[in-house]
Amino acid sequence: MDAAIGAKAAAMGAAMAGEDSGPSESDLKAEQQRQEYLKRGIHMTEYVEDPQEPYFINLDPDPYRNERIMYIFDKGETTFGTGSADIYPMGIGIKDGHCKVVKTEGANLKIVGGKGDTFVNGKKLKEGQEVSLVPKDRIAIGHEVLTYRHPGNPQDDGGPVNPEEAFTEYTTAAYSGGADPQAAAKAKEEADAAHKAEMEQMESERQMQMEAMQAEFDKKMQDVMAQNNAQDDIAKLKKQLEDQQRAAEEAAAAKFAHDLMLKQAGTLDLNQAEKELRELLPLTQDLNNRVFKMMDRSFLSAEATVQTKPMEVKVKITRSDTNESITLQKHSFLTAHTLLMQQCTALANAVGSGKDWALEHETNDPVNLFFDNSFDLGVATNFTMSLAYNLGTEDDDGILVINRAIPPCDEIGKLEVSWEPIVTKMVDGEMVRDTSGEPDNNDDPMDLIGKEWAAELKIRKVNQLPFQVSQARVKYEFYNFDEMTTDTVEFDEGTNNPEWDYSHIFHVPVVTNAFLQYLQNAAVQFTVVASPVVRGHGFGPINTAENPVVVEQTKAMMKLDKVDYSAQIQQTYQVSLPPIADKAVEKAWKDHVLTLTSQLQAAQAQLAAMQHAGPSNAVAAADAKEAESYFNALDSNRDGSLCPSELHFGLADCGFSEDEISSLILKLDVDGDGNISKREFIQNFGVYKNFTKMSI
């Protein structure tokens, strides 16, 4: 005991002498965050050395956020969910009884589906469904993508799991409703086969129609010749036959273009689209009217929108200071939104209790979160009719207009491409260009039927983009070939004019009617995928010590009772189209999109009505308004009630101990159900207010 007292006295003396200043403020905040994560069953990887138990670890394309948190399984059964669950992951999308993980001695883990969205290797689990896991399997719980690691298990080779591939797998599964990838591939194969059969049937019917026309013409000619009618009657009959044949050809071409357009565009279920827009609208409006202002990034704005080719609900983020915009897939947006909500809750509580606060890391700056991503920048369309005549691309035809991938689909640059019909030969198992010969030009495309055909595509450059990009590639599809893409080229200094040295040879051993129809009526869609150069981050750092705007805006937002989103920003869900040269294709597009547009506008009207309605039990008192603003700041998952972990997480950064916060929870939870409703919080706001004043 004397030794312990002496050691303590020595430590105090050293501290008084300035030899040890104790932990820094950043160290204290890091420890507070670690403790709050542990209460939710979350381990931070930087504090876990040489884990012995199996665990899930998060995956993220951003290197800073990749493999930062772990869920360690050290007991027989571990539940994921809200409230009393063993693990309560951050972010939205987590439900009570979400799923559970079962540990079997000496064997791999197995996961059991629950009430929330859970995916394993791109396949969605049904409630109660059990799946045995293998190390390095990819798991998605809510909107969080993870991988399974098992120390000491011979099946775990310790190698990395590619986070981008895992994210792509999850987003593909999420948008397809979680169908089995193999089943989805089989369904696509069957759909392609059905489409091919339909095209062949259409061609067969066209031939029969032509033969019937010819037979009718021959019969009429015999009648005319038998009656010794004049030559002008014969000329009229010939003209009538030509007109009928031309009309039949045009109808067949229009149907082919329409069917191909639908196949290229994909499908967007209207009910699913409305559901996703309903989910995204309040999130985007909350960012616009509250979060971006609190973080002194009011030059940012978010908008739910619909990408036209292929059709998909996305979120558009715009910078008014640089006139730049980026479109994000729903999952990428929700991941960034979750991180912002965590930061925003901590900021509101720090300002409310007079504490200092700073953004955890610069990668969590809203500008970085949203703009440091790759996205479908724009689409350029190239018609291939000249290839049916074995003619290459003329200079002007090779300069394609790039239209923005989402409304307003305005022009944002030019793409340089060229096609050249060639003769090929096989060298070491690879089809290459035979420079000793040139393909013959043909006046009639039908001359290609039954012959070999080849052409070389070159993609050279994008010109005049409205903003600089740090990396870019071009993806496209041609006929029944798999999706093709150029290499991703990176530009350290950024560029408005990315370039590639890309070429690819397409070889068709035998030209069929279906392929010829494609050349004559289809269009190749080139999609430019790019990452913008992230420039500047606003007017000041996101912290309370150096940026008074952050404090002022946060206080202003906390005084608001309810933001009338529909009154401040009227979003219109309008699906518009880029210019299309082929009128038949343009008409098909407009017919296909008309229903979608009207449905989305109806959904928007319903949302506006719902938002104007407001809460059913509005409270007029000023204290009630202030109480509701604090409640909304603490309610990180936006479910309308506060669970203990939300209060612990929200107040720990303000310097309160775990015991103090637990005592507050007991006072606020009047009905004793373990959660604090908005009504309970408002009615007992004085208790909360007096409690927070204790730390000032």
Phi, psi and omega in degrees: 000314179301321180296319181294318178296320179296320180294319180294319179296320179297320180294319179294321179295319179296320181295319180293329180279356179088006182286332181221111183275359179081180182294146180284168179298321179294323177295320179295318179294320179298320180292321177299316179297318179300316180295320179293321177297318181298325178296335179265006181080020183251129176254137175272130188299331183292343179257001181249115179252128174051064180296143181255336183267156175295154183203161167259144176228141187287151176241139179206133178301335177283119182303328181293322183268349183287135177054048180260333182232154183226149169244110186263133183253099184245015176217174188299321182220131181234126182260144173250138178164210180246176174060249187271009180297155178296322180232127179240090183299156178289160169092175181274169179094355180267129182245159175297130184069039187300307178190177176214156179242131182248130180255126178248130184303126176074009181226171178291164176289161167227150183244143183240124180295148179230220185274350181253166179291120179225130183237143173233117180051042176082007180244129183281135179274142173275160179298128181087351181285132180256137177226125175284133184263152174239138179312139181081006169299151178260129182236137173239124178241114190067237177251014182259129181260132186225170170225153184266124175239145185221092180305137178082352179275124182299341179282348179261104183278359179080356181290159183286158172249128184291115183292326181294318178294322179296317179296316180298318179300315182294312183297322177298316180293319182297320181283340178264007180081014177081023180294153177301127181305320179293319178294322178295319179295320178295319179297320178295319179299316179294321179295318178297319179295319179295321179296318179297316179297321179295319178295320179294320177296319179298318179294320178297317179294324179296318179296318179296322179295318178297318180295321178295319177299316181295319180296318178296321179296316181298319179296315179296323178297320178298318179296318180296315181296322181293330181267003179054040179288165185288163181298331181293331176291322178295319179297322179296319179297317179297318179296320179297318178297316180298319179295318179296317179294319180295318179297320179294319178297317181294321179295319179295318180295319180295318178295319179298314181297320180296313181295320180293322179300315179296322180294318180291322185287332186078184183237148176231107180299125186295321178296319178294319179299315180296319179299315182292322179293322177298324180288322187276328186304308180296331179290315180294321181290326175296321176298313184295319189263350183224298191295311181298326178290316180301325183264014177057042177230046185289353175283354177267148173214149182238146182210129173284135185212180180233121174283139188274322184228105350285162183288126184197138176284128180222177177240129179259126176249130184238141172254114180286337182285332180241359181059039178249153177216157180216145177248133184242144170295155185305316183296316180298320178296315182295325177297313179295321181298319179300315179298319180294321180296321177298315179294320183294320178298314179297320179296313182298318181289325177295315179295319181297331182254008177074023180263158174279151180210146177219149177303136186302316183202150184298335178293343177271001172300133182307327179297313179293316183304319185266324187266345178274062182214156171270146181206165176284102185287311183195172185231135175239139184246134182232116178279143190249018185302323182297333180293336177292342177256010184058038177251140179278185182278126172287158185307311184291325181291342181273358177258102187260139176285131175263120177258142179306142186287344180233162177308139015273010177056038180281166180287133181231007179160187180231145178241130180262119176224164175209144173245140176218114174298138185220169170258139184240165173212159181265125179230118180052043177078007181237136178281120182232168180285135175261102185286354181279351181221165177227143179290150179281138172288150179227141180280334181240119180304332180298341178295342180283339184305129177083356182258169175278146181218142176208150177209152178250127176259135175236134175244123190250308195198151167251133181244144165066037173297146184286349177212164183279148179239149179265339174203156183200153173210169178233130177242153182196168174231145177226120179051232183262011178286157177296163178301134182250157178206149172283172170292153173277118181259133181255148182229106185301321183265357183082154180205151171266353186226069180296144182233153176224158170245071190248136172212149177211139179260126173257128184234127177241110185301319181222120180286127177253171176299321181297317180293321179296319176301320179300310181301322186280334189237343187271176177218137177275128180259115177262126179250123178272119179253125187215162172242123181288152171286124181278113184243125174065153183226032176101199189265352180184171179292156180267084174203166184271342184279324187250344185237097182295336179298322179300315180293312183298314182292323179295317177298319180297318180293325182289340179276344182288140176281302181206128179280126178275087186300317185294331179282326185280318181225111178269105177273138175244123178277094183241122177263110179247168188240148172289160178301136179236125184292318183281116186294326179295318178293320180298316179297319179298317178300314184295320177298319183291327187272339186304312181297317180300315182299312182295323178296317182291323178294323177295321179296320180295322179296320177297319180297317180299319179296320179296320183288324179292333183296324177069185181289150184285338183235061183297141181248132186272337186297145180298321179297323180295322178295315179297319180298319181294326178294321177292319179300315181296325179293324181279333184282079189292330181263004173057038180262003176088003176213159181254123173268162182306321183295328179293318178292319178299314182293320184287330186258346182297323180294345181269004173096006180278147179278166179298319180295319180298316181292321178298322178296319178297319181300318180299324181286325183278330183278079187295317184274357174069025181271003178093347177235161181247114179285165178298321180298316179298318182295315182294316181295334181245028183297330178299323178297315180296318183295316179296324179297313183291333179292340181297336185268353184278000000 
